[in-house]
Amino acid sequence: MYLLIVVINDEDLLEDLITGWLDIGITGATVMESTDLLQLISHHIPIFAGFRSFAGAGVQSNKTMLIGIEKKQVLDDAVEFLESTCKKNHKPSQGVYFIIPLIRFCRLGTELSASELLDHLEKKLGG
């Protein structure tokens, strides 16, 4: 059991990643807005205002994704897809990822059959 943590600097990659991971079998992830430290200090701490030229004009937000993955093969496929997706647009500094082993991974709530899970996902997606 693993926790894949991904911080994406290019929000345009998010849709491709989520779609690809759904194809791999990853149906659950938490996505959060986050801000790079350099961006934060260059806009909120006056002594570091000179860093704005490195960080860009506006405060750029990143997307941080937390994905619990139970099977090693799914993890390997997810990482391979992540790396290949980030290389396709030939930009540097796409983000970072790291993997943490989990001691326990449990889903909360009642157990659902495969068809009930599909119905649940469709409702969640507005289908």
PyMOL commands that set and color helices and strands:
alter all, ss='L'
color gray80, all
select helices_A, chain A and resi 13-24+37-44+46-55+72-88+114-124
alter helices_A, ss='H'
color red, helices_A
select strands_A, chain A and resi 2-8+30-35+61-69+95-101
alter strands_A, ss='S'
color yellow, strands_A
deselect
rebuild
show_as cartoon
